[in-house]
Amino acid sequence: MFSQAVAGDADRFVALMSSQGSYQALKRLGLSDEEIGATQFRHEVDLAFGDPASFTGLRFSWRVRLGVKAQDVR
C-alpha cells in the first residue's frame, strides 16, 4: 500500500468529488448539484474541515498490483 500527504483544503476535496465519473454522469443527465446532493456535501465538508489554519492537508492511499512476466528460458 502506498500513501502520500498532499496540500489541500475543503475546495480541493470538493473538486476531487466533482471529478469523479459518477458525479459527472449525473451532471450529464441534467441533474443539478442540489438534486445530486453536492450542495449538502459542500456544506458538510466545510463543517468537517473547520478552521483552515488547523487543517494539515489530505492523505491519499492506493494499492499497486505488479506483474512480472517470466523470462522464456529454453
C-alpha positions in Angstrom: 0.0 0.0 0.0 1.3 3.4 -0.9 0.2 6.8 0.6 1.0 10.4 0.1 0.3 13.5 2.0 -0.7 16.5 -0.1 -1.6 20.1 0.4 -5.3 20.6 0.2 -8.4 22.2 1.7 -12.1 22.0 1.5 -12.1 23.4 -2.0 -9.7 20.7 -3.2 -11.7 17.9 -1.5 -14.9 19.1 -3.2 -13.1 19.4 -6.5 -11.9 15.8 -6.1 -15.6 14.7 -5.7 -16.6 16.8 -8.7 -14.0 15.0 -10.8 -15.5 11.5 -10.1 -17.2 9.7 -13.0 -20.4 9.0 -11.1 -20.9 12.8 -10.4 -20.0 13.7 -14.0 -22.5 11.1 -15.3 -25.3 12.6 -13.2 -24.5 16.1 -14.3 -24.6 14.9 -18.0 -28.1 13.6 -17.3 -29.1 17.1 -16.3 -29.3 16.8 -12.6 -28.4 19.9 -10.5 -25.9 19.9 -7.7 -28.9 20.3 -5.3 -30.6 17.1 -6.7 -27.3 15.2 -6.6 -26.5 16.2 -3.0 -23.4 18.1 -3.9 -24.6 21.3 -2.2 -25.2 19.5 1.0 -21.8 17.7 0.6 -20.1 21.0 0.3 -21.8 22.3 3.4 -20.7 19.1 5.4 -17.1 19.4 4.1 -16.9 23.0 5.2 -18.1 22.0 8.7 -15.8 18.9 8.8 -12.7 20.8 7.7 -13.4 23.6 10.2 -10.7 26.2 10.6 -8.3 26.2 7.6 -5.4 27.2 9.9 -5.7 24.0 11.9 -6.1 21.6 8.9 -2.9 19.8 8.0 -3.8 18.6 4.4 -5.1 15.5 2.7 -3.6 12.0 2.5 -4.3 9.7 -0.4 -3.6 6.0 -0.4 -3.7 3.4 -3.2 -2.8 -0.2 -4.0 -0.4 -1.3 -6.7 -0.5 -4.6 -8.4 2.7 -5.6 -10.0 3.0 -8.4 -12.5 6.3 -9.8 -13.6 6.5 -11.7 -16.9 8.6 -14.9 -16.6 11.5 -15.0 -19.0 11.4 -17.7 -21.6 14.4 -19.9 -20.8 14.9 -22.8 -23.2 
